[in-house]
Amino acid sequence: MDASRTGSTLDPYSASLAHPSVEGLARAPVGGAGVSTDVLSDVLRAVRLTGSAYFSVEARAPFAAEALPAREVAPTVMPGVEHVLEYHLVTEGPCWGGVVGEEPLRLEVGDFIVFPQGDAHVLSSSPGMRGAASIDTYRRPPGAQLPFSLRDAGGGGARTQLVCGFLGCDARPFNPLLATLPRTIRVSTREGGGWLESLARLAVTESAGGRTGGEAVLARASELMFVEVLRRYLASLPPEQTGWLAGLRDPFVGKALALLHDRPAEQWTVESLAKESALSRSALAERFTHLVGEAPMQYLTRWRMQLAATLLRTRNVSVFEAAMEVGYASEAAFSRAFKKVVGLPPAAWREGQARREQAAEGSVR
């Protein structure tokens, strides 16, 4: 998806369904007074978004650089991460980029292209070209500081330069963001102002300098650029769009989501949530399900399991303590809900995660 792009006699519910707000999170808190949670930030924290600038690429036409599916390179570039997506920032010269088998997009200097679902993709000097893909490309040279350089690719024609990297996050038990993103997002630092242009300049400077601390700076810049890309993508969605991000910008569903994220351990019912969201019970249930794709209480259950999984994975808490923190009155009820969503009891799931992380640590030694 390319994100570079009157009064009503209806009641508030019907009018806003026909003409949803496009203000998004960047303009004001979703929930209004009494709701403090920035839902997008809350999700990105819970799914442990982390970035890495990996390559500084210089290629001359004709060239075609093909990227393997992210699941195949994840153990090499970001060991232990569940889901990896790749991004590219064009810093000099035009090129073309797109998912293998789909129509590519023309990219200019300052364009930022992301492949959120981790698809195999191609960057090339002309549309329709294919290149060789090898896992060896992703192996970090011993002692090399990221991003490491790939030079002299292609022929002797016009030069293209890119900063390329990866973003990793948890996909399970529940990442509502991933399912709502397309296979490709393109935004431009030349349009719309905001932080993206400044972050892009920072990425260019740091990727060329080899300065002390550069890896850490680029990793954080990658994460911030991705957040700005999401903001612009959200602002570009058409009025009829559905999905979790579309729910965020809706004045009623957005408030309901903010309430659930602000107070996930509260004993919510659809009635109490609807009251605080300023809708009737039936109107909120219909609207929430239409936009988000599941009923409010089902969403809350799955979000609680994500929060609990983060606690179990990152903090030394007991299963009982995790249950209490996410709103369950008993360990047994929590364990049943966790197993239903995740497929394993919480203790067994945590043991499996610990083994996986130990194996990932061993692979990079």
C-alpha positions in Angstrom: 0.0 0.0 0.0 1.2 3.5 -0.9 0.7 5.8 2.0 2.1 8.8 0.2 -1.5 10.2 -0.5 -20.1 18.6 6.1 -22.6 18.5 8.6 -24.9 15.5 9.0 -28.4 14.8 10.3 -27.3 11.3 11.4 -26.9 10.4 15.0 -23.3 10.4 16.3 -22.9 6.7 15.9 -24.2 6.5 12.3 -22.5 9.7 11.2 -19.1 8.7 12.5 -19.5 5.2 10.9 -20.1 6.9 7.6 -17.3 9.5 8.0 -14.8 8.1 10.5 -12.2 10.5 12.0 -8.9 10.5 10.3 -7.2 12.5 13.1 -5.5 9.3 14.4 -3.3 9.1 17.4 -0.8 11.7 16.2 -3.3 14.6 16.8 -4.8 13.8 20.2 -5.3 11.0 22.7 -7.9 8.5 21.5 -9.9 8.2 24.6 -10.2 11.8 25.6 -10.4 12.9 29.3 -9.6 10.1 31.8 -7.9 7.8 29.3 -4.1 8.0 29.3 -3.1 5.1 27.1 -1.6 5.5 23.6 -2.8 2.2 22.3 -0.3 1.9 19.5 2.6 2.5 21.9 1.2 0.1 24.3 1.1 -2.7 21.7 4.6 -1.9 20.4 5.9 -2.2 24.0 4.0 -5.4 24.7 5.2 -7.1 21.6 8.8 -6.0 22.2 9.5 -4.1 19.0 13.2 -3.9 18.4 15.2 -2.5 15.4 18.4 -3.1 13.6 20.0 -1.3 10.7 21.9 -4.1 8.9 23.2 -3.1 5.5 24.5 0.0 3.8 24.1 -0.8 0.1 25.6 0.8 -2.9 24.6 -0.6 -6.3 24.9 0.5 -9.9 22.5 -0.2 -12.7 21.7 -2.7 -13.9 21.2 -4.5 -10.6 18.7 -6.7 -8.8 18.9 -7.5 -5.1 16.5 -10.2 -4.0 15.7 -10.7 -0.3 14.8 -14.1 1.2 11.6 -14.4 3.2 12.2 -12.9 6.7 11.4 -16.2 8.5 14.4 -17.8 6.7 16.9 -15.0 7.7 15.5 -14.3 11.2 17.7 -16.8 13.0 20.8 -15.1 11.4 19.9 -11.4 11.7 17.8 -11.4 14.8 18.1 -14.7 16.7 15.3 -15.6 19.0 12.8 -13.0 17.5 9.4 -14.5 16.5 8.6 -12.2 13.6 11.0 -10.2 11.5 10.1 -7.5 8.9 12.5 -5.8 6.6 12.7 -2.1 5.6 14.8 -0.1 3.0 15.5 3.7 2.9 16.6 5.1 -0.4 19.3 7.6 0.1 20.5 8.1 -3.5 19.2 7.4 -6.9 15.9 5.8 -7.9 15.1 2.1 -7.9 12.1 -0.3 -7.9 10.9 -2.4 -5.0 8.2 -4.9 -4.4 7.1 -8.4 -3.2 8.3 -11.2 -5.5 5.5 -11.9 -8.0 3.8 -8.5 -7.5 4.0 -5.2 -9.4 6.9 -3.2 -8.0 6.8 0.4 -6.8 9.1 3.1 -8.1 11.2 4.5 -5.2 12.9 7.9 -5.1 15.4 9.4 -2.8 13.8 9.7 0.6 11.3 6.9 0.1 11.0 4.3 2.9 9.5 0.9 2.0 8.6 -1.7 4.6 7.5 -5.4 4.1 5.5 -6.0 7.3 4.6 -9.6 6.6 8.2 -10.6 5.9 7.7 -11.5 2.2 10.5 -12.2 -0.2 11.1 -9.1 -2.2 13.3 -7.5 -4.9 15.0 -4.1 -5.2 16.2 -3.4 -8.7 17.2 -0.7 -11.1 14.3 -1.6 -13.5 10.9 -3.3 -12.9 10.6 -7.0 -13.5 14.2 -7.9 -12.6 15.1 -10.8 -10.3 18.3 -11.5 -8.4 20.0 -14.4 -6.6 19.2 -14.8 -3.0 21.5 -16.4 -0.5 21.6 -16.6 3.3 25.3 -15.9 3.1 24.5 -12.3 2.3 23.0 -11.9 5.8 25.9 -13.4 7.7 27.7 -10.7 9.7 31.4 -10.5 9.0 33.5 -11.2 12.1 34.1 -8.0 14.0 32.0 -5.9 11.7 30.0 -3.0 13.1 26.4 -2.7 11.8 25.4 -1.7 9.3 28.0 -3.5 7.2 28.5 -2.4 3.6 27.5 -4.1 0.4 29.3 -2.4 -2.5 29.9 -2.8 -6.2 26.7 -4.8 -6.8 25.4 -4.6 -10.4 26.9 -2.9 -13.4 28.5 0.5 -14.1 25.4 2.6 -14.6 23.6 5.1 -12.3 24.2 4.7 -8.6 21.6 3.8 -6.0 22.3 3.8 -2.2 20.1 2.3 0.5 20.1 1.8 4.2 18.4 -1.6 4.9 17.5 -3.2 8.1 15.1 -5.3 10.2 12.5 -4.9 12.8 11.6 -7.7 15.1 8.6 -8.3 17.4 6.6 -11.0 19.1 3.9 -12.5 17.0 2.2 -14.6 19.7 0.2 -15.0 21.7 -1.5 -11.8 20.3 -0.2 -9.1 18.1 -3.2 -7.1 16.8 -0.9 -4.8 14.7 0.6 -7.5 12.4 -2.7 -8.8 11.1 -3.9 -5.4 10.0 -0.8 -4.4 8.0 -0.5 -5.0 4.3 2.4 -6.8 2.6 4.0 -3.5 1.5 4.0 0.0 2.8 5.7 2.9 1.1 6.0 6.4 2.6 8.2 9.4 1.6 10.3 11.6 3.8 9.6 14.4 1.2 6.0 14.7 2.2 4.0 15.4 5.3 6.7 16.8 7.6 7.0 15.0 10.9 10.0 13.2 12.2 10.6 10.8 9.4 12.8 13.2 7.4 15.0 14.0 10.4 15.3 10.3 11.3 16.2 9.4 7.7 19.0 12.0 7.8 20.2 10.6 11.1 20.2 7.1 9.6 22.2 8.2 6.6 24.8 10.0 8.8 25.2 7.1 11.2 25.3 4.4 8.6 28.2 6.2 6.8 30.2 7.1 9.8 31.1 3.9 11.8 31.0 6.0 14.9 31.0 4.6 18.5 27.5 3.8 19.5 26.3 3.9 15.9 24.6 0.5 16.1 22.5 1.6 19.1 21.6 4.9 17.5 20.5 3.2 14.2 18.5 0.5 16.1 16.5 3.1 17.9 16.1 5.2 14.8 14.8 2.2 13.0 12.1 1.7 15.6 11.1 5.4 15.5 11.0 5.5 11.7 8.6 2.5 11.8 6.3 4.3 14.3 6.2 7.3 12.0 5.5 5.0 9.0 2.6 3.5 10.9 1.2 7.0 11.7 1.3 8.0 8.0 -0.2 4.7 7.0 -3.0 5.2 9.5 -3.7 8.7 8.2 -3.8 7.3 4.6 -6.5 4.6 5.2 -9.7 5.1 3.3 -13.0 5.8 5.2 -14.3 2.3 4.5 -11.2 0.5 5.8 -11.6 -2.1 8.5 -9.0 -3.6 10.8 -7.3 -2.9 14.1 -5.7 0.4 12.9 -9.0 1.6 11.5 -10.5 0.9 14.9 -7.9 3.1 16.6 -9.0 6.2 14.6 -12.7 5.6 15.1 -13.9 7.9 17.9 -16.0 5.2 19.7 -14.0 2.0 19.0 -10.8 3.9 19.5 -12.0 5.0 23.0 -13.0 1.5 23.8 -9.6 0.1 22.8 -7.9 2.8 24.9 -10.0 1.9 27.9 -9.2 -1.8 27.6 -5.5 -1.0 27.2 -5.5 1.5 30.0 -7.2 -0.8 32.5 -6.8 -4.4 31.2 -7.3 -6.0 34.7 -10.7 -4.3 35.3 -13.7 -6.6 35.3 -15.1 -5.2 32.0 -18.4 -6.1 30.5 -19.7 -4.9 27.2 -22.2 -2.8 29.1 -19.6 -1.0 31.2 -17.3 -0.5 28.2 -20.2 0.8 26.2 -21.1 3.3 28.9 -17.6 4.7 29.1 -17.4 4.8 25.3 -20.7 6.8 25.0 -22.6 4.2 23.0 -25.3 1.6 23.6 -24.2 -1.9 24.3 -25.4 -3.2 20.9 -24.0 -0.3 19.0 -20.5 -0.8 20.5 -20.6 -4.5 20.0 -21.5 -4.2 16.4 -19.1 -1.3 15.6 -16.2 -2.9 17.5 -16.7 -6.3 15.7 -17.1 -4.6 12.3 -13.8 -2.7 12.6 -11.6 -4.8 14.7 -12.8 -8.2 13.6 -13.7 -9.7 16.9 -16.0 -8.9 19.9 -14.7 -6.6 22.6 -14.4 -9.3 25.3 -12.7 -11.7 23.0 -10.2 -8.9 22.2 -9.7 -8.2 25.9 -9.0 -11.9 26.6 -6.4 -12.2 23.9 -4.8 -8.9 24.9 -4.6 -10.1 28.5 -2.8 -13.2 27.4 -0.2 -11.1 25.5 0.4 -9.1 28.6 0.7 -12.2 30.7 3.1 -13.8 28.2 5.3 -10.7 28.4 5.3 -10.9 32.2 6.1 -14.6 32.2 8.8 -14.2 29.6 10.6 -11.0 30.9 9.9 -11.0 34.7 10.4 -13.4 37.5 6.7 -13.7 38.4 4.7 -16.8 39.3 1.8 -17.9 37.2 -0.5 -16.8 40.0 1.1 -13.3 40.1 0.7 -13.0 36.3 -3.0 -14.1 36.6 -3.6 -11.4 39.2 -1.9 -8.7 37.2 -4.1 -9.3 34.1 -7.4 -9.5 36.0 -8.0 -13.1 36.8 -9.3 -14.1 40.3 -7.8 -17.6 40.2 -4.8 -19.3 38.7 -6.9 -22.1 37.4 -9.2 -19.7 35.4 -6.2 -17.9 34.0 -4.5 -21.2 33.1 -7.6 -22.4 31.2 -7.8 -19.1 29.3 -4.1 -19.1 28.5 -4.1 -22.6 27.2 -7.2 -21.9 25.1 -5.5 -18.9 23.4 -1.9 -20.0 23.3 -2.2 -23.8 23.1 -0.1 -24.6 26.2 -0.5 -24.0 30.0 1.4 -20.9 31.1 4.2 -22.8 33.0 4.9 -25.1 30.0 4.8 -22.2 27.6 7.3 -20.3 29.7 9.7 -23.3 29.9 9.5 -23.6 26.1 10.3 -19.9 25.6 13.3 -20.1 28.0 14.7 -23.1 26.0 14.2 -21.2 22.7 15.9 -18.1 24.0 18.9 -20.1 25.4 19.3 -21.8 22.0 19.2 -18.4 20.3 21.9 -17.0 22.6 24.0 -20.0 21.9 23.7 -19.5 18.2 25.3 -16.1 18.3 28.2 -17.0 20.5 
